[in-house]
Amino acid sequence: IEAECQDDYMKIRIGFNGSFAGLLYSA
């Protein structure tokens, strides 16, 4: 269960970092 939570957290973090980088690039 803990590993699953960690995986979900990493997915959210990677998705956030990707969208944040996209905003910086498009700005």
N, C-alpha and C positions, 0 to 999 in steps of 0.2 A: 504493500500500500504506500509506504513512504517513497519507494522508488518511482511509483506511478505519479505521485505528487511532484516529485523532483522533475520528472520528464515533462509534465504539463507546464511546470514553471519555466523550464528551459525553452519550451516551444513558444510560450508567451513572450519570454525575454528576447528570443531570436526574432520573433515577428515584430516586436516593438522596435528593436534595434534596426531591423531592415526598413521599416516604415520611417523611422527617424532619419536614417541615412538618406532615404529617398527624398524626404522633405528638404534636407540640407542641399542635396544635389540640385533639386528643382528650384531652390530659392535663388 
